[in-house]
Amino acid sequence: MTLAIATNAWRECLRRPFAYVAVATILALAAVSTLLRPFSFGASAPESVNLTISSVLLAVLVTAAFLGTALVRADLERGTFLLILSQPVGLVPYIVGRFLGLLAVTIFVCLLAAAGLLGVLAATGGGLDGPLIPPALLRGLSRVLLTAPVLSAAALALSSITSRLFAPVLLLALFVAGDALGDSPLGRILPAFGLYGLDASRSPSTAWLALYSTLHSVVFLVITHLRLTLRAPIRTEI
């Protein structure tokens, strides 16, 4: 049943054109940036790598903000949530299914944007000297993938708490808050997405980031569960 819910969430997201528009827009911006390279002071390969990674991360963030934050909220507004739970489906399978479906979409968008950007850079000579996929780029993309579970889980949590108008804004605020608040108590609790960057002097190991991502994802899913528990129908055994 969880797999069915996840598949349904995947289809719902992909039926909306927003993800494709976001990827196309980012690719167009990347193409313009690389074509304007001769008019700059010169872009080195690391700058091209940073451009690619930042663009892919932006695609993942935008997808979670504008597709993920609508998933649970749409079910609540249409009454689908109560209808699903009136079937032999528990709240946990519902949440996990929605999360897995959204996560699959964000990873799909991440890979699609990465492939498109590599094609743009290769076609326009965007500064990727040496191998087509430099090791630094692979390392950066693997770290971007680790942000997908956190952003997906946070999108579901915010979708269960507030409206489709405010949830995307709050997710974007959450994205910058962890780094902006620094070492303050709240900054230590919120996910700091700057840790997923390529700065070796600041970024921990990929294994540590995987654990960091898993912890925050679980916390956001628990928040979603606690919030939706108030709306779930009480089952009585006859």
N, C-alpha and C positions, 0 to 999 in steps of 0.2 A: 504493500500500500504506500509506503514511503517513496518507493521508486516511481510509482504512478503519479504521486503528487509532485515529485521533482521533475518528472517529464512534462507534466502539465505546466509547471512554472517556466520551464525552458521554452516551451512553445508559446506561452503568453508573451514572454519577453521578446522572442525573435519575430513574433507577428507585428510588433511595433517597429516602425522604421527608425526610431531614435538612435539605436546603436549603430546602424549603418551610416546614418547622417553624421554622427559623431566621428566615426572612423574616417569617412570621406573628407570631412572638414579638416581633421588633423593631418591627413595625408596631403591635402592641398596646401596647408600652411607649411608643412615640411618641404614640399616641392618649391614653394616660393622662397623659403629661407635658404635652401641650397643653391637655387638659381641666382640669388643675390650675393652669394659668397664672394665672387670676384670683386664686388664693390665694397667689401669690408676690408679690415686689416689682415684678413687671412684666418681661416678656421682650421684648427689642427684636428687630428683624428679624435682625440679625447672629447673635443667639443661636439663633434658629430655623434659620438657615442652618447654623450650626455643629452643631446637633442633627441635622439631616438628613445632613450629610456624615459626621459621626461614626458615625451609625447605619448608613449604607451601607458605610463602611469596616469596621465590625464584622461586617456580613453577609459581606463578601468574606473577611475573616480567618477567620471561623468555618467558612465553606465550604471554604477551602483546608486548614484544620487538620483537619477531621473527614471530608472526602471525599477531598481530594487525597493525604493521607498514607496512604490505604488502597489507592490504585490499584496502585502497583508492588508493595507488600508483599503484597497479595492474590494477585497473579500469582506471586510467589515462593513463597508458602505452598501454593498449590494446584498448583504445577507448570506453570501456564499459561505462565509466562515461557519455560521451556525448550521447551515445545510450539510457541510462536509462533516462536522463533528456529530451530526445526528446519525450519520452512518457509522459502521464499525471502524472508526478511525479515531485514534487518540490524539491528544494535543501535541505530544512529543513527535509522533510520526508526521503530523502536519507541519510543524516548525522545521524539522530536519529536512523534510521533502522540499519545502519552499527554499530553504537555505541551499540545499544541493543544486536545485534547479537554477537559482540565481548565480551560485558560484560557477556552474558550468558555463553560463552565459558570459560572465565577466572574464573567465579564462579564455573562452572563444574569442571575445573582443580583443583581449590582450595579444593572443597569437595572431589574429587577423591584422591588427594594427602593426605589430612587429614585422610581419611578413611584408606588408605594404610599404612600411618605412624603409626596410632594407631594399626593396625594389626601387623606391624613389631615389635613395642614396646611390644605388648602383647605376641607375639610369642617368642621374645628373652629376655624377662625380662628386658626391657630397663629402669627401674627405675620409672615406673608409679605405685607407691604404693597407696593403697586406691582405690577409684572409678576408673573405666576404663577411664572416661573422667573427669579429675579434673576441678573444677571451674575456676582455672587460665588458663587452656587450652581453655575452652569455651570462656573466656573473650578475650584471645589472638586471637583465630580464628575469633571471631566476628570483631575484629579490622583489621585483615588481609582482611576480606571481604570488609571493608570500603575503602581499598586501590585499590580494583579492578576497581571501576568507574573512579578514577583519572588516573590510569595507562592506562585504555582503552581509555579514552578521549585524554590523552596526546599522545598515540600511533597514533590515527587518525590524530591529529594535525600535528605531525611530518611526518606522511605518506603523508600528503597533501603538505608539504613544501619541503622535500628532498627525496633522492633516498632510495631504499630498502637496500642499503649498509650502508648508514650513519644513517638512522633513528633509528635502534636498538642501535647503539652506543650512539646517543644523548639521547635516553630514559634512558639507563643505567647511563649516566652522570647526567641526571636530577634527577634520583633516589637518588643519593648521594649528589648532589649539595646543596639542601636545608639545609641539616644538616651540610655540610662542610663549608658553607658560614656563618652559625650562625646568629648573629644579624645584619649583614650588610644589607643595603637597598635591595640588590638583594635577600639575604637569607630570608628576610621577605616576599618577593613576591612569591618565588618558594615554592612548597609544601615540607614540612619537614616530611619525612616519619618516622623519628625517633619518632615523637609524637605518632605514632600508637603502640609503644612498650609497654612492661608490666611494665616499671618503674613507679610505682605509684607516685613517687615524681616529675616526669616530665610530665607524660601523663595526659591530661585532660579527662573529662568524655566522655563516648561513644556518648552521645547526641551531645556534642560539636564537636567531631570528625566527626559525620555524617554531620553536617552543614559545617564543614571545607572541607570535601570530596565533598559535593555537590557544594560548591562555586568554587573549583578548576576545577571540572568536567565541569561546565557551562562555565568557562573561556576558557578552552581548546576547547570546542565544538564551541564557538564563534570564536575562532581563525581559526578553521577548516572552518567554514562558510565563514569568510572573505577571506580566501585564495582561496577557491573553487569558490567564486563569480566571480573571475577573469577568471575562466575557463568555467563557466556555459554559455550555449547559451542564447542569448537574445530572449525572447518570444515576438512575435508580434501578436496582435489580428487583424484578417481580418474582 
